[in-house]
Amino acid sequence: MKPLMGYGYSPSFSQQRLLLAVYLAHIKLGDGSRLAHWAKVRYSGELAYALLCQHLLHPQLPDELMLAAHQASEDLRARLPRGCSWEAAQAQAIRVLPVALRVLSVLNAPARRPQRV
């Protein structure tokens, strides 16, 4: 698996969730006039795509979330063109990042174990 943040460091699920939540807030408030806005869209998309591809068929995910994760990963796979508008990039991030956040919430929750009788 390719490291998510370079130097072989892969953040925990809670750290990834925090990063994506912060990026989503910045993207919603951004207007695309600064290079940092575009960098946040690009990096959060890469992080979400890697996460969704890796955990798409995880047994803890409910069926509805698995379908939403598949649609989000397909949306990210069909990358936006280079010269796209800020509104298109922002709309894609606002569609995809909440799905990745829900996947991380499920994965970060303690696994349910069957009760012993």
Summary of the structure (lengths in Angstrom):
residues: 117
radius of gyration: 15.2
end to end distance: 39.5
largest distance: 60.5
contacts: 312
relative contact order: 0.18
helix: 65%
strand: 0%
